[in-house]
Amino acid sequence: MKTIHKFRLEQGKAPTTLLLREGFRVVRCEYLVPDKSVYLWVEQPLSVGARNLERQFRVVFSGEPVPDDYVYLDTALDPFGPEAYHVFELPAVERELGISGADVLPGSNWRQTALS
């Protein structure tokens, strides 16, 4: 069996972290006017044996730069305004290491460390 859950994504430089079931699939992205927020609908298996995975998503405005390795998912439009919100998933390397895109920019205190 499977189900679809709705998640609110925060706007800004910091990504939104979601705990999703292994085998998840993003099925829809939409801007909801009453909440003035972007939402993501995700299909997930209901299997109790499915692992939980931590995934990060970022909402950006048109023209705002993002790293080349961010994965574009969808665009949500404000039907009453000029705004478009683009949703990206952060790449696997960043998720596995638990760092965000802001941590790897020049001038940050980010250091690569060996993992055992």
All heavy atoms as an XYZ file, in Angstrom:
933
protein
N       0.844     -1.180      0.000
C       0.000      0.000      0.000
C       0.884      1.236      0.000
O       2.042      1.187      0.405
C      -0.924      0.004      1.206
C      -1.921     -1.142      1.202
S      -3.022     -1.116      2.617
C      -4.043      0.273      2.195
N       0.278      2.355     -0.407
C       0.987      3.629     -0.401
C      -0.001      4.747     -0.121
O      -1.216      4.541     -0.138
C       1.707      3.858     -1.722
C       0.811      3.826     -2.932
C       1.646      3.902     -4.195
C       0.769      3.657     -5.419
N       1.579      3.662     -6.636
N       0.527      5.928      0.154
C      -0.299      7.089      0.456
C       0.416      8.343     -0.053
O       1.584      8.285     -0.424
C      -0.574      7.200      1.969
O      -1.537      8.240      2.192
C       0.690      7.510      2.754
N      -0.290      9.468     -0.028
C       0.309     10.756     -0.398
C       0.169     11.688      0.795
O      -0.919     11.831      1.374
C      -0.373     11.356     -1.643
C      -0.101     10.458     -2.850
C       0.132     12.774     -1.895
C      -0.756     10.906     -4.135
N       1.296     12.317      1.172
C       1.318     13.296      2.257
C       1.660     14.673      1.703
O       2.378     14.782      0.712
C       2.354     12.911      3.318
C       1.963     11.732      4.120
N       2.728     10.602      4.174
C       0.889     11.497      4.899
C       2.143      9.711      4.958
N       1.023     10.230      5.407
N       1.175     15.709      2.392
C       1.432     17.103      2.010
C       2.399     17.711      3.019
O       2.229     17.551      4.233
C       0.115     17.873      2.003
C       0.244     19.342      1.676
C      -1.130     19.986      1.574
C      -1.491     20.670      2.860
N      -2.751     21.435      2.766
N       3.424     18.429      2.499
C       4.433     19.066      3.346
C       4.580     20.522      2.958
O       4.665     20.860      1.779
C       5.799     18.389      3.172
C       5.806     16.937      3.548
C       5.603     15.962      2.583
C       6.023     16.553      4.857
C       5.614     14.622      2.919
C       6.041     15.207      5.203
C       5.839     14.241      4.225
N       4.671     21.390      3.948
C       4.919     22.815      3.714
C       6.423     23.027      3.596
O       7.195     22.549      4.435
C       4.369     23.634      4.871
C       4.581     25.113      4.708
C       4.038     25.865      5.899
N       4.318     27.275      5.758
C       3.605     28.216      6.325
N       2.579     27.911      7.089
N       3.928     29.475      6.150
N       6.849     23.748      2.557
C       8.261     24.069      2.367
C       8.505     25.517      2.766
O       7.773     26.412      2.340
C       8.682     23.862      0.903
C       8.541     22.445      0.363
C       8.986     22.399     -1.096
C       9.344     21.462      1.192
N       9.535     25.731      3.563
C       9.889     27.085      3.985
C      10.693     27.766      2.879
O      11.495     27.127      2.205
C      10.695     27.047      5.282
C       9.945     26.434      6.455
C       8.653     27.152      6.797
O       8.616     28.403      6.691
O       7.689     26.475      7.156
N      10.481     29.047      2.716
C      11.228     29.815      1.728
C      12.448     30.424      2.400
O      12.453     30.667      3.590
C      10.348     30.907      1.144
C       9.147     30.341      0.413
C       8.168     31.415      0.012
O       8.552     32.527     -0.269
N       6.898     31.074     -0.018
N      13.492     30.664      1.622
C      14.696     31.265      2.160
C      15.925     30.451      1.825
O      15.869     29.463      1.093
N      17.053     30.872      2.369
C      18.336     30.223      2.062
C      18.471     28.842      2.694
O      19.132     27.972      2.148
C      19.499     31.107      2.535
C      19.552     32.455      1.856
C      20.016     32.339      0.441
C      20.115     33.721     -0.175
N      20.222     33.698     -1.600
N      17.869     28.644      3.849
C      17.983     27.354      4.534
C      17.017     26.353      3.911
O      15.847     26.670      3.683
C      17.689     27.520      6.017
N      17.483     25.132      3.642
C      16.583     24.122      3.071
C      15.611     23.587      4.118
O      15.848     23.676      5.318
C      17.537     23.023      2.609
C      18.757     23.192      3.434
C      18.850     24.651      3.778
N      14.501     23.036      3.635
C      13.533     22.346      4.488
C      13.903     20.868      4.502
O      14.061     20.264      3.444
C      12.110     22.516      3.934
O      11.788     23.907      3.894
C      11.097     21.781      4.804
N      14.061     20.304      5.674
C      14.398     18.895      5.814
C      13.138     18.096      6.103
O      12.367     18.440      7.000
C      15.422     18.697      6.952
O      16.587     19.467      6.657
C      15.800     17.243      7.101
N      12.924     17.041      5.310
C      11.774     16.167      5.491
C      12.244     14.744      5.746
O      13.236     14.302      5.171
C      10.884     16.178      4.246
C      10.312     17.523      3.816
C       9.522     17.364      2.528
C       9.450     18.124      4.910
N      11.522     14.024      6.586
C      11.779     12.613      6.834
C      10.780     11.826      5.989
O       9.574     11.864      6.246
C      11.611     12.301      8.316
C      12.124     10.962      8.794
C      13.637     10.843      8.536
C      11.840     10.785     10.270
N      11.284     11.159      4.945
C      10.439     10.466      3.975
C      10.772      8.982      3.944
O      11.886      8.580      4.283
C      10.636     11.073      2.586
C      10.373     12.578      2.480
C      10.794     13.094      1.118
C       8.912     12.882      2.751
N       9.828      8.177      3.499
C      10.027      6.733      3.398
C      10.804      6.381      2.137
O      10.597      6.985      1.076
C       8.684      6.001      3.344
C       7.857      6.102      4.595
C       8.401      5.123      5.611
N       7.575      5.103      6.795
C       7.100      4.007      7.326
N       7.331      2.849      6.780
N       6.390      4.075      8.415
N      11.700      5.410      2.247
C      12.446      4.923      1.092
C      11.459      4.507      0.004
O      10.461      3.851      0.283
C      13.299      3.726      1.504
C      14.225      3.243      0.433
C      15.168      2.168      0.949
O      14.714      1.304      1.735
O      16.343      2.207      0.580
N      11.708      4.955     -1.231
C      10.799      4.692     -2.342
C       9.820      5.832     -2.575
O       8.909      5.712     -3.390
N      10.008      6.962     -1.882
C       9.104      8.111     -2.041
C       9.192      8.675     -3.463
O      10.162      8.456     -4.182
C       9.425      9.204     -1.019
C      10.643     10.024     -1.338
C      10.543     11.177     -2.087
C      11.894      9.638     -0.881
C      11.667     11.942     -2.380
C      13.017     10.386     -1.167
C      12.897     11.537     -1.916
N       8.148      9.434     -3.829
C       8.113     10.085     -5.139
C       7.344     11.394     -5.007
O       6.209     11.403     -4.528
C       7.433      9.172     -6.152
C       7.339      9.720     -7.554
C       6.767      8.678     -8.505
N       5.371      8.381     -8.235
C       4.342      8.896     -8.930
N       4.567      9.721     -9.930
N       3.102      8.570     -8.623
N       7.965     12.506     -5.415
C       7.291     13.804     -5.405
C       6.278     13.807     -6.544
O       6.621     13.529     -7.689
C       8.298     14.960     -5.569
C       7.573     16.287     -5.712
C       9.268     14.994     -4.395
N       5.011     14.120     -6.221
C       3.961     14.072     -7.240
C       3.368     15.437     -7.578
O       2.755     15.597     -8.626
C       2.821     13.098     -6.848
C       3.346     11.666     -6.796
C       2.179     13.484     -5.537
N       3.548     16.435     -6.720
C       2.954     17.742     -6.991
C       3.612     18.805     -6.131
O       4.056     18.563     -5.022
C       1.457     17.703     -6.705
C       0.725     18.989     -7.016
C      -0.770     18.808     -6.816
N      -1.491     20.017     -7.071
C      -1.867     20.425     -8.279
N      -1.579     19.720     -9.330
N      -2.546     21.546     -8.419
N       3.619     20.018     -6.674
C       4.121     21.193     -5.967
C       3.137     22.318     -6.276
O       2.758     22.506     -7.432
C       5.518     21.515     -6.477
S       6.203     23.019     -5.811
N       2.725     23.064     -5.249
C       1.747     24.130     -5.486
C       1.883     25.231     -4.450
O       2.219     24.977     -3.294
C       0.329     23.545     -5.430
C      -0.748     24.512     -5.833
C      -2.122     23.862     -5.888
O      -2.209     22.624     -5.919
O      -3.117     24.613     -5.884
N       1.616     26.466     -4.888
C       1.548     27.617     -3.993
C       0.100     27.752     -3.542
O      -0.804     27.883     -4.379
C       1.997     28.886     -4.722
C       1.933     30.123     -3.865
C       2.964     30.428     -2.985
C       0.853     30.991     -3.938
C       2.917     31.566     -2.195
C       0.794     32.126     -3.161
C       1.826     32.415     -2.287
O       1.773     33.538     -1.511
N      -0.144     27.700     -2.229
C      -1.497     27.841     -1.704
C      -1.693     29.270     -1.198
O      -1.020     29.701     -0.251
C      -1.758     26.841     -0.589
C      -1.711     25.366     -1.017
C      -2.062     24.452      0.148
C      -2.652     25.110     -2.188
N      -2.593     29.990     -1.847
C      -2.810     31.403     -1.562
C      -3.209     31.662     -0.114
O      -2.654     32.567      0.520
C      -3.841     32.008     -2.547
C      -4.171     33.444     -2.192
C      -3.326     31.913     -3.977
N      -4.162     30.911      0.466
C      -4.555     31.218      1.857
C      -3.385     31.140      2.842
O      -3.335     31.896      3.808
C      -5.602     30.146      2.188
C      -6.109     29.679      0.867
C      -4.964     29.808     -0.087
N      -2.441     30.228      2.602
C      -1.295     30.072      3.502
C      -0.088     30.886      3.063
O       0.886     30.994      3.823
C      -0.880     28.596      3.570
C      -1.957     27.732      4.184
O      -2.840     28.261      4.892
O      -1.928     26.513      3.957
N      -0.117     31.386      1.826
C       1.022     32.104      1.233
C       2.299     31.279      1.370
O       3.347     31.772      1.763
C       1.195     33.484      1.869
C       0.015     34.397      1.619
C       0.233     35.770      2.182
C      -0.996     36.619      1.891
N      -0.913     37.939      2.480
N       2.184     29.985      1.019
C       3.298     29.051      1.150
C       3.301     28.047      0.012
O       2.272     27.783     -0.607
C       3.205     28.285      2.466
O       3.362     29.145      3.552
N       4.485     27.463     -0.205
C       4.649     26.412     -1.193
C       4.521     25.069     -0.483
O       5.099     24.867      0.591
C       6.025     26.512     -1.892
C       6.253     25.342     -2.832
C       6.138     27.836     -2.636
N       3.761     24.157     -1.092
C       3.568     22.827     -0.544
C       4.037     21.777     -1.537
O       3.985     21.986     -2.748
C       2.094     22.584     -0.208
C       1.662     23.284      1.050
C       1.267     24.622      1.013
C       1.673     22.634      2.276
C       0.882     25.281      2.176
C       1.282     23.281      3.434
C       0.895     24.606      3.374
O       0.516     25.250      4.524
N       4.468     20.654     -0.985
C       4.949     19.528     -1.776
C       4.109     18.316     -1.388
O       3.928     18.040     -0.199
C       6.425     19.281     -1.423
C       7.291     18.469     -2.347
C       7.438     19.176     -3.691
C       8.654     18.261     -1.723
N       3.582     17.599     -2.395
C       2.863     16.361     -2.157
C       3.786     15.209     -2.533
O       4.361     15.202     -3.623
C       1.583     16.299     -2.984
C       0.468     17.103     -2.393
C      -0.556     16.624     -1.637
C       0.241     18.509     -2.515
N      -1.400     17.655     -1.285
C      -0.932     18.823     -1.813
C       0.939     19.548     -3.151
C      -1.441     20.105     -1.724
C       0.442     20.834     -3.062
C      -0.738     21.102     -2.358
N       3.918     14.250     -1.617
C       4.866     13.157     -1.794
C       4.156     11.819     -1.600
O       3.513     11.597     -0.565
C       6.038     13.271     -0.794
C       7.026     12.135     -0.980
C       6.734     14.622     -0.929
N       4.284     10.944     -2.601
C       3.774      9.580     -2.499
C       4.815      8.748     -1.754
O       5.998      8.815     -2.066
C       3.556      9.012     -3.896
C       3.064      7.587     -3.906
C       2.964      7.047     -5.321
O       4.000      6.550     -5.820
O       1.888      7.165     -5.910
N       4.333      7.993     -0.754
C       5.242      7.184      0.052
C       4.639      5.797      0.304
O       3.427      5.687      0.476
C       5.485      7.840      1.416
C       6.058      9.233      1.348
C       6.402      9.741      2.722
O       7.466      9.417      3.234
N       5.530     10.520      3.330
N       5.491      4.777      0.363
C       4.975      3.442      0.707
C       4.566      3.401      2.178
O       5.132      4.107      3.011
C       6.163      2.522      0.433
C       7.363      3.392      0.458
C       6.915      4.771      0.084
N       3.586      2.564      2.491
C       3.134      2.397      3.877
C       3.793      1.205      4.554
O       3.504      0.908      5.703
C       1.611      2.240      3.918
C       0.823      3.511      3.611
C      -0.666      3.199      3.554
C       1.109      4.573      4.653
N       4.692      0.542      3.869
C       5.373     -0.634      4.408
C       6.113     -0.275      5.689
O       6.897      0.671      5.725
C       6.362     -1.181      3.378
O       7.189     -2.158      3.968
N       5.891     -1.059      6.745
C       6.578     -0.808      8.016
C       8.068     -1.108      7.914
O       8.855     -0.634      8.720
C       5.948     -1.608      9.177
C       4.558     -1.116      9.477
C       5.955     -3.090      8.896
N       8.459     -1.878      6.901
C       9.866     -2.208      6.711
C      10.653     -1.165      5.931
O      11.874     -1.248      5.850
N       9.965     -0.159      5.379
C      10.653      0.873      4.594
C      11.463      1.788      5.514
O      10.968      2.234      6.549
C       9.649      1.698      3.796
N      12.711      2.037      5.115
C      13.576      2.933      5.896
C      13.098      4.375      5.776
O      12.582      4.776      4.746
C      15.011      2.900      5.365
C      15.811      1.728      5.749
C      17.273      1.854      5.340
N      17.458      2.428      4.008
C      18.454      3.239      3.673
N      19.349      3.580      4.551
N      18.579      3.695      2.445
N      13.323      5.148      6.835
C      13.088      6.588      6.780
C      14.346      7.258      6.265
O      15.451      6.950      6.715
C      12.729      7.139      8.155
C      11.340      6.748      8.580
O      10.425      6.706      7.758
N      11.158      6.463      9.848
N      14.175      8.176      5.321
C      15.285      8.906      4.726
C      15.118     10.393      4.987
O      14.013     10.927      4.891
C      15.325      8.672      3.206
C      15.357      7.228      2.727
C      15.174      7.177      1.221
C      16.657      6.571      3.148
N      16.207     11.057      5.310
C      16.179     12.503      5.492
C      16.502     13.150      4.149
O      17.557     12.878      3.574
C      17.203     12.914      6.543
C      17.105     14.360      6.943
C      18.065     14.682      8.064
O      17.708     14.472      9.233
O      19.187     15.126      7.741
N      15.594     13.993      3.652
C      15.803     14.681      2.383
C      15.608     16.174      2.585
O      14.811     16.600      3.419
C      14.817     14.176      1.311
C      15.017     12.717      0.948
C      16.380     12.540      0.262
N      16.572     11.207     -0.228
C      17.404     10.325      0.310
N      18.102     10.624      1.383
N      17.539      9.130     -0.216
N      16.354     16.962      1.810
C      16.279     18.413      1.931
C      15.822     19.029      0.614
O      16.246     18.606     -0.464
C      17.633     18.985      2.328
C      18.046     18.557      3.727
C      19.339     19.197      4.139
O      20.272     19.282      3.352
N      19.400     19.658      5.380
N      14.956     20.054      0.740
C      14.393     20.753     -0.402
C      14.551     22.249     -0.191
O      14.521     22.727      0.937
C      12.908     20.410     -0.554
C      12.663     18.931     -0.725
C      12.491     18.113      0.377
C      12.633     18.363     -1.984
C      12.279     16.747      0.227
C      12.426     16.998     -2.147
C      12.250     16.194     -1.036
N      14.698     22.968     -1.293
C      14.859     24.417     -1.211
C      13.951     25.100     -2.218
O      13.830     24.658     -3.360
C      16.310     24.798     -1.481
C      16.539     26.276     -1.342
C      17.896     26.639     -0.801
N      18.018     28.081     -0.916
C      18.829     28.698     -1.738
N      19.657     28.016     -2.493
N      18.835     30.000     -1.806
N      13.290     26.175     -1.788
C      12.415     26.978     -2.631
C      13.175     28.251     -2.993
O      13.691     28.938     -2.111
C      11.108     27.345     -1.891
C      10.229     28.232     -2.748
C      10.372     26.090     -1.459
N      13.236     28.559     -4.296
C      13.933     29.767     -4.751
C      13.044     30.547     -5.714
O      12.171     29.976     -6.371
C      15.294     29.441     -5.419
C      16.209     28.719     -4.460
C      15.103     28.647     -6.679
N      13.287     31.859     -5.802
C      12.583     32.715     -6.744
C      13.229     32.620     -8.126
O      14.401     32.240     -8.244
C      12.624     34.175     -6.288
C      11.816     34.447     -5.053
C      12.447     34.685     -3.844
C      10.436     34.485     -5.109
C      11.712     34.950     -2.703
C       9.686     34.754     -3.976
C      10.331     34.977     -2.769
N      12.489     33.014     -9.146
C      13.050     33.082    -10.497
C      14.261     34.004    -10.498
O      14.245     35.060     -9.865
C      12.013     33.626    -11.488
O      10.944     32.733    -11.621
N      15.306     33.589    -11.180
C      16.527     34.389    -11.287
C      17.503     34.198    -10.150
O      18.637     34.650    -10.219
N      17.099     33.528     -9.076
C      17.991     33.289     -7.941
C      18.906     32.107     -8.270
O      18.427     31.043     -8.663
C      17.165     32.979     -6.695
C      17.984     32.830     -5.443
C      17.111     32.579     -4.217
O      15.896     32.842     -4.265
O      17.667     32.099     -3.217
N      20.212     32.270     -8.141
C      21.120     31.169     -8.502
C      21.107     30.049     -7.462
O      20.908     30.284     -6.276
C      22.491     31.845     -8.538
C      22.361     33.013     -7.627
C      20.927     33.464     -7.717
N      21.305     28.823     -7.953
C      21.447     27.648     -7.086
C      22.640     26.849     -7.603
O      23.001     26.960     -8.778
C      20.177     26.762     -7.066
C      19.001     27.493     -6.467
C      19.849     26.245     -8.436
N      23.269     26.040     -6.782
C      24.390     25.210     -7.237
C      23.964     24.286     -8.379
O      22.810     23.864     -8.463
C      24.770     24.410     -5.990
C      24.317     25.263     -4.845
C      23.052     25.923     -5.329
N      24.899     23.968     -9.249
C      24.630     23.121    -10.414
C      24.101     21.746    -10.041
O      23.358     21.137    -10.806
C      25.899     22.946    -11.267
C      26.266     24.215    -12.008
O      25.372     25.056    -12.242
O      27.457     24.360    -12.350
N      24.470     21.233     -8.868
C      24.071     19.871     -8.522
C      22.714     19.782     -7.810
O      22.265     18.698     -7.478
C      25.154     19.176     -7.703
C      25.596     19.964     -6.490
O      25.102     21.097     -6.270
O      26.449     19.462     -5.743
N      22.021     20.912     -7.602
C      20.654     20.858     -7.076
C      19.755     20.283     -8.165
O      19.930     20.577     -9.339
C      20.159     22.247     -6.692
C      20.623     22.737     -5.335
C      21.800     22.301     -4.753
C      19.881     23.671     -4.644
C      22.211     22.775     -3.517
C      20.279     24.156     -3.416
C      21.449     23.700     -2.853
O      21.851     24.172     -1.638
N      18.767     19.476     -7.782
C      17.882     18.805     -8.739
C      16.527     19.527     -8.763
O      15.819     19.565     -7.749
C      17.689     17.322     -8.359
C      16.721     16.642     -9.311
C      19.032     16.604     -8.327
N      16.184     20.078     -9.933
C      14.903     20.765    -10.098
C      13.763     19.754    -10.039
O      13.816     18.704    -10.664
C      14.867     21.502    -11.441
C      13.509     22.050    -11.784
C      13.057     23.236    -11.218
C      12.668     21.368    -12.652
C      11.793     23.726    -11.507
C      11.409     21.858    -12.956
C      10.974     23.035    -12.382
O       9.732     23.524    -12.672
N      12.695     20.098     -9.270
C      11.542     19.216     -9.153
C      10.292     19.785     -9.816
O       9.617     19.102    -10.559
C      11.234     18.919     -7.683
C      12.297     18.155     -6.914
C      11.910     18.035     -5.450
C      12.499     16.784     -7.530
N       9.977     21.055     -9.518
C       8.734     21.625    -10.028
C       8.713     23.128     -9.738
O       9.542     23.638     -8.987
C       7.539     20.950     -9.350
C       6.254     21.035    -10.156
O       6.240     21.703    -11.215
O       5.255     20.422     -9.729
N       7.720     23.811    -10.332
C       7.513     25.236    -10.113
C       6.096     25.460     -9.624
O       5.153     24.863    -10.147
C       7.747     26.029    -11.417
O       9.124     25.896    -11.784
C       7.423     27.500    -11.245
N       5.951     26.317     -8.610
C       4.638     26.692     -8.086
C       4.420     28.167     -8.392
O       5.316     28.984     -8.166
C       4.586     26.443     -6.579
N       3.250     28.505     -8.906
C       2.943     29.879     -9.290
C       1.925     30.493     -8.348
O       0.967     29.830     -7.942
C       2.392     29.918    -10.721
C       3.305     29.363    -11.800
C       2.571     29.320    -13.139
C       4.578     30.175    -11.904
N       2.129     31.760     -8.030
C       1.144     32.523     -7.277
C       0.114     33.017     -8.290
O       0.443     33.852     -9.137
C       1.818     33.690     -6.564
C       0.852     34.548     -5.765
O      -0.386     34.382     -5.919
O       1.319     35.401     -4.996
N      -1.134     32.522     -8.243
C      -2.110     32.897     -9.264
C      -2.543     34.357     -9.208
O      -3.100     34.873    -10.175
C      -3.298     31.966     -8.991
C      -3.159     31.582     -7.566
C      -1.681     31.599     -7.269
N      -2.275     35.052     -8.101
C      -2.689     36.445     -7.956
C      -1.510     37.407     -7.901
O      -1.681     38.577     -7.594
C      -3.562     36.615     -6.713
C      -4.807     35.787     -6.775
C      -4.975     34.701     -5.934
C      -5.812     36.080     -7.685
C      -6.113     33.925     -5.991
C      -6.957     35.311     -7.753
C      -7.105     34.232     -6.901
N      -0.324     36.920     -8.171
C       0.851     37.775     -8.102
C       1.864     37.373     -9.148
O       1.687     36.388     -9.867
N       2.957     38.103     -9.240
C       3.959     37.841    -10.266
C       4.987     36.778     -9.886
O       5.890     36.499    -10.661
C       4.640     39.203    -10.412
C       4.574     39.782     -9.032
C       3.253     39.310     -8.474
N       4.862     36.198     -8.699
C       5.910     35.305     -8.203
C       5.819     33.880     -8.745
O       4.744     33.339     -8.931
C       5.889     35.247     -6.675
C       6.122     36.570     -5.991
C       7.458     37.200     -6.325
O       8.401     36.494     -6.700
O       7.557     38.432     -6.207
N       6.997     33.310     -8.970
C       7.140     31.894     -9.290
C       8.138     31.322     -8.295
O       9.178     31.923     -8.017
C       7.638     31.699    -10.712
N       7.816     30.169     -7.739
C       8.650     29.521     -6.740
C       9.132     28.196     -7.322
O       8.329     27.353     -7.692
C       7.853     29.267     -5.459
C       7.219     30.512     -4.906
C       5.925     30.879     -5.272
C       7.913     31.329     -4.028
C       5.341     32.028     -4.764
C       7.336     32.483     -3.518
C       6.048     32.829     -3.889
O       5.474     33.962     -3.394
N      10.446     28.019     -7.368
C      11.028     26.826     -7.969
C      11.555     25.934     -6.850
O      12.271     26.394     -5.959
C      12.142     27.212     -8.939
C      11.685     28.246     -9.917
N      10.805     27.971    -10.940
C      11.952     29.576     -9.997
C      10.570     29.072    -11.624
N      11.247     30.060    -11.068
N      11.202     24.655     -6.903
C      11.568     23.712     -5.843
C      12.697     22.813     -6.346
O      12.601     22.215     -7.415
C      10.356     22.865     -5.415
C      10.757     21.847     -4.355
C       9.241     23.766     -4.912
N      13.761     22.737     -5.545
C      14.929     21.914     -5.839
C      15.163     20.952     -4.688
O      14.946     21.296     -3.521
C      16.187     22.772     -6.003
C      16.199     23.616     -7.237
C      15.585     24.859     -7.258
C      16.835     23.176     -8.389
C      15.596     25.644     -8.398
C      16.865     23.951     -9.532
C      16.232     25.188     -9.535
N      15.653     19.755     -5.018
C      16.108     18.821     -3.997
C      17.618     18.931     -3.914
O      18.299     18.957     -4.942
C      15.709     17.383     -4.334
C      16.109     16.405     -3.244
C      15.640     14.988     -3.500
O      14.961     14.734     -4.506
O      15.983     14.118     -2.672
N      18.149     18.994     -2.696
C      19.595     19.047     -2.528
C      20.200     17.712     -2.929
O      19.572     16.672     -2.756
C      19.961     19.392     -1.090
C      19.992     20.891     -0.779
C      18.641     21.537     -0.937
C      20.568     21.131      0.578
N      21.405     17.733     -3.461
C      22.035     16.500     -3.952
C      22.361     15.520     -2.828
O      22.489     15.889     -1.671
C      23.306     16.992     -4.628
C      23.561     18.329     -4.039
C      22.229     18.904     -3.657
N      22.529     14.259     -3.229
C      22.754     13.160     -2.285
C      23.980     13.377     -1.415
O      23.958     13.074     -0.238
C      22.870     11.837     -3.035
N      25.056     13.900     -1.942
C      26.281     14.083     -1.157
C      26.011     15.000      0.016
O      26.408     14.720      1.135
C      27.421     14.650     -2.037
C      28.620     15.021     -1.193
C      27.798     13.648     -3.105
N      25.305     16.092     -0.211
C      25.004     17.016      0.876
C      24.095     16.367      1.907
O      24.273     16.549      3.093
C      24.364     18.290      0.331
C      25.341     19.117     -0.467
C      24.718     20.392     -0.984
O      23.602     20.730     -0.571
O      25.357     21.046     -1.804
N      23.115     15.580      1.456
C      22.213     14.914      2.390
C      22.976     13.918      3.239
O      22.783     13.839      4.436
C      21.097     14.198      1.628
C      20.071     15.125      1.031
C      18.880     14.347      0.559
N      19.243     13.253     -0.304
C      19.151     13.261     -1.634
N      18.732     14.334     -2.243
N      19.482     12.213     -2.337
N      23.856     13.139      2.626
C      24.579     12.099      3.350
C      25.542     12.691      4.370
O      25.742     12.142      5.432
C      25.332     11.210      2.370
C      24.404     10.358      1.528
C      25.101      9.658      0.384
O      26.334      9.755      0.278
O      24.411      9.015     -0.403
N      26.148     13.811      4.060
C      27.102     14.422      4.974
C      26.430     15.330      5.991
O      27.060     15.765      6.931
C      28.145     15.233      4.184
C      29.047     14.422      3.259
C      29.969     15.357      2.490
C      29.854     13.406      4.034
N      25.143     15.651      5.764
C      24.423     16.494      6.704
C      24.823     17.948      6.638
O      24.783     18.639      7.643
N      25.220     18.439      5.455
C      25.574     19.839      5.295
C      24.655     20.464      4.273
O      24.035     19.788      3.477
C      27.048     20.022      4.861
C      27.305     19.304      3.536
C      27.983     19.546      5.945
C      28.696     19.502      2.987
N      24.547     21.773      4.298
C      23.702     22.465      3.325
C      24.572     23.194      2.321
O      25.764     23.375      2.535
C      22.786     23.461      4.042
O      23.543     24.548      4.517
N      23.951     23.647      1.234
C      24.677     24.358      0.184
C      25.395     25.590      0.720
O      26.465     25.948      0.268
N      24.810     26.270      1.717
C      25.444     27.464      2.272
C      26.753     27.117      2.965
O      27.648     27.949      3.076
C      24.499     28.135      3.270
N      26.888     25.879      3.438
C      28.091     25.474      4.164
C      29.297     25.266      3.254
O      30.410     25.190      3.740
C      27.839     24.172      4.929
C      26.835     24.358      6.044
O      26.797     25.455      6.614
O      26.095     23.406      6.331
N      29.096     25.124      1.952
C      30.213     24.829      1.073
C      30.590     26.027      0.202
O      31.375     25.910     -0.706
C      29.927     23.596      0.175
C      29.768     22.362      1.025
C      28.710     23.807     -0.691
N      30.035     27.184      0.509
C      30.374     28.378     -0.254
C      31.723     28.925      0.209
O      32.108     28.766      1.366
C      29.294     29.446     -0.065
C      27.925     29.080     -0.650
C      26.917     30.156     -0.287
C      28.000     28.910     -2.150
N      32.449     29.603     -0.697
C      33.730     30.187     -0.295
C      33.552     31.115      0.897
O      32.554     31.825      0.990
C      34.160     30.970     -1.543
C      33.424     30.323     -2.675
C      32.127     29.834     -2.096
N      34.513     31.089      1.781
C      34.468     31.941      2.961
C      33.758     31.302      4.142
O      33.717     31.870      5.214
N      33.185     30.132      3.953
C      32.521     29.471      5.075
C      33.567     28.691      5.870
O      34.709     28.552      5.469
C      31.418     28.529      4.584
O      32.001     27.387      3.981
N      33.177     28.167      6.998
C      34.081     27.399      7.845
C      34.004     25.903      7.550
O      34.445     25.092      8.346
C      33.742     27.632      9.324
C      34.051     29.045      9.743
O      34.994     29.640      9.217
N      33.263     29.586     10.642
N      33.449     25.530      6.420
C      33.279     24.119      6.064
C      34.628     23.481      5.817
O      35.494     24.032      5.170
C      32.404     24.001      4.821
C      32.168     22.582      4.427
C      31.262     21.743      4.979
C      32.842     21.845      3.405
N      31.315     20.517      4.367
C      32.273     20.550      3.397
C      33.857     22.125      2.517
C      32.696     19.565      2.523
C      34.263     21.146      1.650
C      33.687     19.885      1.656
N      34.808     22.266      6.378
C      36.020     21.490      6.140
C      35.630     20.074      5.797
O      34.747     19.503      6.436
C      36.885     21.464      7.405
C      37.528     22.792      7.717
C      38.266     22.721      9.020
N      37.234     22.657     10.076
C      37.373     22.023     11.213
N      38.459     21.406     11.501
N      36.414     21.999     12.094
N      36.280     19.503      4.816
C      36.025     18.103      4.466
C      36.750     17.233      5.478
O      37.905     17.471      5.811
C      36.527     17.800      3.060
C      36.189     16.412      2.615
C      36.551     16.179      1.166
O      37.100     17.044      0.512
N      36.251     15.014      0.671
N      36.043     16.219      5.987
C      36.656     15.301      6.928
C      36.465     13.885      6.447
O      35.513     13.594      5.733
C      36.030     15.443      8.345
O      34.631     15.196      8.235
C      36.276     16.811      8.938
N      37.345     13.009      6.835
C      37.254     11.606      6.435
C      36.166     10.921      7.252
O      35.985     11.182      8.424
C      38.587     10.910      6.665
N      35.437     10.047      6.593
C      34.409      9.269      7.270
C      34.905      7.836      7.387
O      35.422      7.267      6.441
C      33.106      9.291      6.469
C      32.514     10.680      6.229
C      31.315     10.576      5.310
C      32.111     11.300      7.541
N      34.753      7.231      8.559
C      35.208      5.861      8.727
C      34.113      4.872      8.460
O      32.987      5.172      8.374
C      35.770      5.655     10.122
O      34.860      6.068     11.095
